[in-house]
């Protein structure tokens, strides 16, 4: 029970940025604010500054978060343009119909991964060649764009992920005791919990799917599949950066 409690506490600390975003969504939904999306963006920026100043977040982690903000915002602009979902409220900080705070929701996934990686001293065994990981990450990301016009390769990409990472193990530390988990299982678990978070986010009006325009409905289970792919991309990018940085550090020594 002590190990489980410590694990839960460390996970909660790692989710701090995501918790701030969801709390802001809830509070701004309950009180009437004009340009609510702009206020959410301001809170996200202030939170990032505070986390950096208080060293809850490192400068390298902030750089990763900025990369994910750009990647997420590009995907959001495209998906909104294609009618996959919408942001119906008015805001000054909208770009092509997408509020800038939306990129921080993707960045919160990166923030969690970076924080958990550092706090739990994550190590990976049997990591595939970096070039193959880079190709898979790019293929998954671009499939979010191309499936509107050509065949949706998501199941092919999932199968490729399993084959590529079938031997990869995640090692993490809780109170100096080391545990292990297949990396594919960690993808599935994180994707499932993000789907739960997505239901909370849409309930508080973070964005809106077409079937939620009249009244809120549970996000379809098929979205777990999409989040699973996004988690894979996020994890692979963070892992590649950690792997490259670690290799560079070894070469310097």
C-alpha positions, 0 to 999 in steps of 0.5 A: 500500500505504501508503494501504491500510495507513493506511485499515485502521489508521483503520478499526481505531481506529474499531472500538475499541468493537466490538472491546472488546465482541467480545473481552469476549464471547470471554473470558467464553465461555472462562472460567466466570462467573456472570451473564456478561451483567452482566460484559459490561455493566460492561465496556461502561460502563467502556470508554465512560468511558475513551474519553470521559476519554481523548478517544478519543470526544467528548461529542457522539459519546457522546450519539449512542451513548446514543440508539442504545443506547435505539433498539437496546434497544427493538428487542431487547425486541420481537424477543425477545418475538416469539421472533426470538432469545433470551438464554438465560443468567441476569443481574441486568441483564435487562429483559423477557428482554433484557440491557442490554448488548445495546443497546451492540452497536447503539451500537457501530455508531454509535460506528464511524460517528461515529469513522470520520466524524471520523477520515476527515473524511467529507463527503457530496455531493448529500444529499437533503432532510432531511425525506425522510431522516427519513421513510425512517429511520422507515419502515425502523425501524418495519418491523422491528416491523410486519413480524410483522403486516403485509407486510414492506416491506424490499425496497420500502424498499431500492428507495426507499433506492437511488432517494433516494441514487442521486446521493449520494457519500461523500468521505473522506480518507486521508493528505490524499488524498480518495477517493469512493464511492457511499453505497449501496455503503458501506451494503452493505459495512458491512452485510456486515461486520456480518453477519460480526461477527454470526456471531462474536457468536453463536458466542461466545453474545452471543445465540441464534437458534432454529436455534442452540439445540442447536449453533452454525450460520452465521447465514443470509445473509438476515440481511445484508438486515436488517443492511443496513437497520439500517446505513442507519438508523444512517448516516442518523441520524448523517448527519442529526445531522452535517448539522444541526450543520454547518448550525447552525454555519454560521448562527452564523458 
